[in-house]
């Protein structure tokens, strides 16, 4: 059970009981967390785009959206967070499984959108993996409400 201590905001002291969890959430920044999990046996180089427009078409998202690049070692995870207003749509445009240098299979995802696929405060998890046949490379997407 979470117990809240008295809190002073300005000169007005406030005391919270059992309903303080909702207030504490209001005091935390409203963010969406993105986790890139490499479950493969090789490094993955991922290029993703995000935008503050929920209904942006994929083509426009990859042309004008904010581009981020990550190289994630085998078994490692990269994590970042953005303000909910700034992350309304996100897509992995190109993920390369780096088997030999930068040579290997590629994968991508559909556009993931706020409201339809995730909400503010959620964690979007992109997981990179392959089957026994290394060329069978895939990116799966799950959303966790935390």
LINMOVEN-V866686 format. One record per helix or strand of 2 or more residues. SS is the DSSP state (a for helix, b for strand). FROM is the first residue (numbers start at 1). LEN is the number of residues. If there is no record, write none. Layout:
SS:FROM:LEN / SS:FROM:LEN
//
This chain:
b:7:3 / b:12:3 / a:20:8 / b:31:8 / b:43:9 / a:58:7 / b:66:7 / b:77:7 / b:89:10 / b:106:2 / b:112:3 / b:122:9 / b:137:9
//
